[in-house]
Amino acid sequence: MPKKGSRKRLKFKAGDVCSESVTVADYANADPAVVKSGRVKKAVVNAIEKEVKLLCGLEASQGAVEEVLSSVVGSRADTLGSSDDLDPEEEEGESEAKVGRKKKNKRRKENSESSDGGDYPVDIWLMLSSYIRPEDVCRFALICRKAWIVTCTAVFWTRLYRRHYRIDVELPFRLQPDSIDRMRCLRACVIRSLFHLYEPFNLRVSKIPALPESTPTTLLNSKCLLFWVKKVSEALWEFNFKFKNQQGHSKNGCAKSLCLPKQYEDVHMNPESDCSVLQITTLNYILIPVVMGMTLTLFTINVSTDMRHHRVRLVLQDAPLQRGKRRDQGGTQVVLDPVHSVRLMDWWHPQYPSLHRT
């Protein structure tokens, strides 16, 4: 163990100094345990001065080099200090102060990282929105609040419609360019038109089965808003049930979770939101009771008695299904047999029968 107060000197010779061995790191990152005083030897100063003169080819003055080195060494000595002058209590206090400074710097760094980023005006986000694909609108709106505000504007949806409009595609009257300039329900109309105009959306609809496997579960506790019968041909009858989801959440609930600005309420208005039409085609006309205003509590599809068609059974009640209560207990029962086809269409589907004059 070295005696207290003894210093470990650097074994450094003036001849060892050259342009390859002396770097700024030798002084900036020097180990204070080795050079406790924080001073540079006179021999090292002279060697560095000589090396600088050889590299620069100039007659530098002795005072200028010493002034620079003394200023660097002095600032380093002020920050490090001499450990020989400290007693054990002061060393312990200094170590605690260092730990406190590290924690404070860490917190400051975390705060600076969390506050990184720039606040750009809405005009910048509106300009960027002109390059957003229809399938990326939700991702774009989730970037920040201003990006979401852009997706609420009528300009955004009008530009999106005009960018993908094709004159060779036949559209319903409400989705025509002359009618799309209306503010009311603009967003819903543009979304519906994209399933006619935009090829990826059109392909997505074609891949959807006529009746998804999750249909019976999806329609549970949905309210029947409307019911009508249509004769398709001499041998086919079409029964349409319009249901509205009453689960308390929306399929596009990310937009409803935020409070829309008042000036954009007409743009986002959609009377068909969360609505779907269950279309059942039968081989003959079947008289069924009135079910409008009732809640669907059971929906099953089985094989018909002739083993060639389907049999659809619906149970509707006046109130939503309660926990612990059997689904087929009470209520109004609708049985359609034989069934030629069953189809479920959401409000954005190209074949969805829009009955509202939006």
QUIPERA-V122203 format. One line per field, one symbol per residue. psi: psi as a letter, one per 20 degrees, with the letter a starting at -180 (. if undefined). A space follows every 50 residues. Layout:
psi->???
//
This chain:
psi->pqqpiqqoqpnpqhiiprhhhprhhhhhkqoihgnhijqpqhhhggghgg hgghhhkqnqqhhgghgghhgghghhhhhgrpihiprhhhgghhhhhggh hggghghhgghhhhjqqqoqrhhghhghiijpqhijgggghigrhhhhhg iiqhgghghhghhjpphippqrghjqhhiiiphpkgghhgghhhihhpgh hghhhhipqhnqhjghhhipkqpohqpqppogahjpqoppooqppkijqq hlihhiiqoqqhijhhhipnhjpjqqpoopprirpppqrpjpirppipoq orprhijiarpppppqrhqqpqpipqhjoaappppopqpgqpppprhiqh jpooipn.
//
